[in-house]
Amino acid sequence: MVTKININKILLDNYLVFIKLNNLFIQNLRRIIIQKYKSLRNYNEQILKINYPTLKYEFTYAKYHNFQRFYKIAQDLNIDEDDFFRNIKAFKSFGSRRKEQLYLPRAIEVDKFFVEGYALYLAEGDTGFNGKTIPSKLRFTNSNLDVIKYFIKWIRRYFPNNYFYLNIIIPDGMNIEENLIDIIKNNTALDIRQIKIVKDFYNKQIKYRVCFDQTIVIYLILKIEDLIKEIIKTDRELTRAYIRGMMIGEGTVYFNRSRYVRIEMRNEKEIKYLYGLFQILGYNCKPSLRSNRLNMWSIYIGAKQLEKFYNEIGFGIHRPRQEILERAVNKGLRINQFV
């Protein structure tokens, strides 16, 4: 059974969310108010009790309406909740200077693909938060183009018909081939409307950054984290998908003198959550604090469990790591070789 998350219910908690409503629906609300209260002013004085010019503007000129306020108005007038949600055409955050409307589905299906992409974002994404402002962006950076394609596909599936763009981050001083942009633009798997070249002094290799600059989206992604993580623990397929997404972003595989998979991060809470998921799947492992790296937590999957990891989880679309894992699994231990 696939679980669905009602996006509208989640966003109702945020007073900064504004909605674009069907014009006929707005006119119908006004008609019902006047029938019941004789005028907008009377309704405001008796029920809503806000600045009256604000309410008048909302019904006369405004293109976007405060989500919480108009939800309350619909409830006051006994408008069916589903009917109200169906008449939402687009979203916008209060104070946003972005011209693009945000289109959101009414619900998100928490399936394997969503969970894997969600975990990948938690592993490798950022929010544009600088310590002084609220998180305002959904950005995802990786040097593996297959991983970038995967994340673009994830955005398009769960947040369709919205504008986002791609930055190609070039190490400062690196010569750029003239046809680099054409190669990316002609790649039908990407199909991005806008691509920008960005120079970065600290980069040592070319990286790609998907930029979906919408405050409401990142608010939603962060808001549902605890709910998603509870759902994941109830379904082993989702458990495996979440670990795989984390491994694509933060995991490593080694095949040299020894063979093992490791994931490490400084987020103690996340590493212990992952440990709980590994326990659900029957892995013999434990989180540990690295002695040679300050505040770095690690989970280690040794050679004896590599085949189980390969069959159940793996590194998904990260082909270089998946190929190393496959060679490590297929390599039999020599006599007296340590695992």
C-alpha positions in Angstrom: 0.0 0.0 0.0 1.5 3.3 -1.1 1.3 6.1 1.4 0.3 9.6 0.2 1.2 12.9 1.9 -1.3 15.7 1.6 0.9 18.7 0.6 -1.9 21.2 1.2 -2.3 20.1 4.8 1.5 20.5 5.4 1.6 24.0 3.8 -1.3 25.3 5.9 1.1 25.5 8.8 3.1 28.2 7.0 1.6 31.7 7.2 3.9 32.9 4.5 2.3 30.7 1.8 0.0 32.4 -0.7 -2.2 30.7 -3.3 -3.6 31.6 -6.7 -7.3 30.6 -6.8 -9.7 30.0 -9.6 -11.4 33.4 -10.3 -14.9 31.8 -10.4 -14.2 30.3 -7.0 -13.2 33.7 -5.6 -16.4 35.2 -7.0 -18.5 32.4 -5.5 -16.9 32.9 -2.1 -17.8 36.6 -2.2 -21.4 35.9 -3.3 -21.9 33.5 -0.4 -20.4 36.0 2.1 -22.8 38.7 0.9 -25.8 36.4 1.0 -25.0 35.4 4.5 -23.5 38.6 6.0 -24.9 41.3 3.7 -21.4 42.7 3.0 -17.7 41.9 3.2 -17.4 44.5 5.9 -20.0 42.8 8.1 -18.3 39.4 7.6 -15.0 40.9 8.6 -16.3 42.7 11.7 -18.2 39.6 12.9 -15.9 36.8 11.9 -12.5 37.5 10.3 -11.6 40.7 12.2 -8.6 41.8 10.1 -7.8 45.2 8.4 -10.9 45.6 6.2 -9.0 47.2 3.2 -6.8 44.1 3.2 -9.9 41.9 2.8 -11.4 44.1 0.2 -8.1 44.1 -1.8 -8.0 40.3 -1.5 -11.4 40.0 -3.2 -10.9 42.7 -5.8 -7.3 43.0 -7.1 -5.1 40.4 -5.5 -3.6 37.7 -7.7 -2.4 35.6 -4.7 -4.2 35.1 -1.4 -3.0 34.1 2.1 -3.5 30.4 2.3 -4.4 30.2 5.9 -6.9 33.1 5.7 -8.8 31.8 2.7 -8.9 28.3 4.1 -10.5 29.8 7.2 -13.0 31.7 5.0 -13.9 28.5 3.1 -14.4 26.7 6.4 -16.6 29.5 7.7 -18.8 29.2 4.7 -18.9 25.4 4.9 -17.1 25.0 1.6 -16.0 21.4 1.1 -12.2 21.1 1.8 -11.5 19.1 -1.3 -13.4 21.6 -3.4 -11.2 24.4 -1.9 -8.0 22.5 -2.6 -9.1 21.6 -6.2 -9.4 25.4 -7.0 -5.8 26.2 -6.0 -3.9 26.9 -9.3 -0.5 27.9 -8.0 1.6 28.9 -5.0 3.9 31.7 -4.0 5.8 32.7 -0.9 5.1 36.1 0.7 7.8 38.5 -0.2 9.2 36.3 -2.9 10.6 38.2 -5.9 10.6 35.2 -8.1 8.3 35.7 -11.1 7.7 31.9 -11.7 4.6 30.5 -10.2 5.0 27.3 -8.2 2.8 24.4 -9.2 2.4 21.6 -6.6 0.4 18.3 -6.7 -2.2 17.9 -4.1 -0.4 14.8 -2.7 3.0 13.1 -3.0 3.2 9.3 -3.2 5.9 8.0 -0.8 7.1 5.2 -3.1 10.6 3.8 -3.6 11.7 6.4 -6.2 10.6 9.3 -4.0 12.3 7.9 -0.9 15.6 7.2 -2.7 15.7 10.7 -4.2 14.6 12.3 -0.9 17.5 10.5 0.9 19.9 11.6 -1.9 18.9 15.2 -1.4 19.3 14.9 2.4 22.8 13.5 1.7 24.0 16.0 -0.9 21.6 18.9 -1.1 21.6 22.3 0.6 19.0 25.0 1.3 20.7 28.3 0.7 20.6 28.9 4.5 23.4 31.2 5.6 22.6 31.5 9.3 20.8 34.9 8.9 17.9 34.0 6.6 15.4 31.2 6.4 16.1 28.3 4.0 15.0 29.5 0.6 16.4 27.1 -2.0 16.5 23.5 -3.0 19.9 22.9 -4.5 21.7 19.7 -5.3 25.3 19.4 -6.3 27.3 16.4 -7.6 30.1 15.7 -10.0 28.5 12.5 -11.4 26.3 13.4 -14.3 24.2 10.3 -14.0 23.3 11.3 -10.4 22.4 14.8 -11.6 20.1 13.3 -14.3 18.5 11.1 -11.7 17.8 14.1 -9.4 16.4 16.1 -12.3 14.0 13.2 -13.0 13.0 13.2 -9.4 12.1 16.9 -9.4 10.1 16.5 -12.6 8.2 13.5 -11.3 7.1 15.0 -7.9 7.2 18.8 -8.7 6.2 18.8 -12.4 5.9 21.9 -14.6 8.2 24.1 -12.5 11.2 26.2 -13.5 14.7 25.2 -12.3 18.1 25.6 -13.8 21.6 24.0 -13.8 24.9 25.5 -12.8 28.1 23.9 -14.2 30.7 24.7 -11.7 34.2 25.0 -13.2 37.4 25.0 -11.1 39.1 28.3 -11.5 41.9 28.1 -14.1 40.5 25.1 -15.9 40.3 25.3 -19.7 36.7 24.9 -20.8 36.0 23.1 -24.1 34.0 25.3 -26.4 31.4 22.6 -27.0 30.8 21.8 -23.3 27.5 23.7 -23.1 26.3 22.2 -26.4 27.0 18.7 -25.1 24.9 19.4 -22.0 22.1 21.2 -23.8 21.8 18.5 -26.4 21.5 15.8 -23.8 17.8 15.0 -23.9 17.9 13.4 -20.5 18.7 16.8 -19.0 16.6 19.1 -21.2 17.2 22.2 -19.0 16.0 25.6 -20.2 18.8 27.5 -18.6 22.4 26.5 -17.9 24.9 28.7 -16.3 28.7 28.5 -16.1 30.1 29.3 -12.6 33.8 29.5 -11.7 34.8 28.3 -8.2 38.2 28.7 -6.7 37.8 25.7 -4.3 36.6 23.1 -6.9 39.1 20.6 -8.2 36.7 19.0 -10.7 33.7 20.0 -12.7 30.5 19.8 -10.6 26.8 20.2 -11.5 24.3 22.0 -9.3 20.5 21.7 -9.8 18.9 24.9 -8.5 15.2 24.9 -7.7 14.9 28.3 -5.9 11.5 28.0 -4.3 11.1 28.8 -0.5 7.9 26.8 -0.3 9.5 23.6 -1.8 12.4 23.6 0.7 10.0 24.3 3.5 7.9 21.3 2.5 11.0 19.0 2.1 12.2 19.9 5.6 8.8 19.8 7.2 8.0 16.2 6.1 11.4 14.7 7.1 10.2 13.2 10.4 7.0 11.9 8.8 8.9 10.3 5.9 11.4 8.7 8.2 8.6 7.1 10.3 6.9 5.7 7.1 10.2 4.3 5.9 10.6 2.1 9.0 7.3 0.4 8.2 8.3 -0.9 4.7 11.5 -2.8 4.0 11.5 -1.7 0.3 11.4 1.9 1.4 14.1 1.1 4.0 16.4 -0.2 1.3 15.6 2.7 -1.0 16.5 5.3 1.7 19.8 3.6 2.4 20.6 3.4 -1.3 19.9 7.2 -1.7 22.2 8.0 1.2 24.9 5.7 -0.3 24.7 7.3 -3.7 25.3 10.6 -2.0 27.7 9.8 0.9 28.7 6.2 0.6 32.0 4.7 -0.5 33.1 1.2 -1.5 36.6 -0.3 -1.2 38.1 -3.2 -3.1 41.9 -3.5 -2.6 43.5 -5.4 0.2 40.2 -5.4 1.9 36.6 -5.2 0.7 33.9 -3.2 2.4 31.3 -0.5 2.1 31.2 2.6 4.4 29.1 5.6 4.9 30.3 8.5 7.1 29.1 11.9 8.1 29.2 14.4 10.9 25.4 14.2 11.5 25.2 11.9 14.5 21.4 11.8 14.5 21.3 10.7 10.8 24.0 8.1 11.1 22.1 6.5 14.1 18.9 6.6 12.1 20.7 4.8 9.3 22.0 2.2 11.8 18.4 1.6 12.8 17.5 0.9 9.2 20.4 -1.5 8.8 19.2 -3.3 11.9 15.7 -3.6 10.4 17.3 -5.3 7.4 19.4 -7.7 9.5 22.9 -6.2 9.0 25.5 -6.8 11.7 27.0 -3.3 12.0 27.2 -0.4 14.4 27.9 3.4 14.2 31.3 4.4 15.4 33.2 7.7 15.8 36.3 7.9 13.6 39.5 8.3 15.7 41.4 10.1 12.9 38.6 12.5 11.8 37.0 15.0 14.2 33.3 14.4 14.8 33.0 12.0 11.9 30.6 9.1 12.4 30.8 5.9 10.3 28.9 2.7 9.6 31.0 -0.1 8.1 29.7 -3.1 6.1 32.4 -5.8 5.9 33.2 -8.4 3.2 30.9 -11.0 4.7 27.9 -8.8 4.2 28.8 -7.4 0.8 26.8 -9.8 -1.2 23.7 -9.1 0.9 24.3 -5.4 0.5 24.8 -5.8 -3.3 21.6 -7.8 -3.7 19.4 -5.6 -1.5 20.7 -2.1 -1.7 23.8 -1.3 -3.8 24.7 2.2 -5.2 21.9 2.5 -7.7 22.6 4.9 -10.6 26.1 5.7 -9.3 27.7 3.3 -11.8 31.4 3.7 -10.8 30.7 2.7 -7.2 28.3 0.0 -8.3 30.9 -1.5 -10.6 33.5 -1.6 -7.8 30.9 -3.2 -5.5 30.2 -5.9 -8.1 33.9 -6.7 -8.5 34.3 -6.9 -4.8 31.3 -9.2 -4.4 32.5 -11.5 -7.2 36.1 -11.7 -5.9 36.4 -14.8 -3.7 38.6 -14.6 -0.6 42.0 -16.2 -0.8 43.2 -18.6 1.9 44.0 -16.8 5.1 42.8 -13.4 3.6 41.2 -11.1 6.1 37.7 -9.9 5.4 
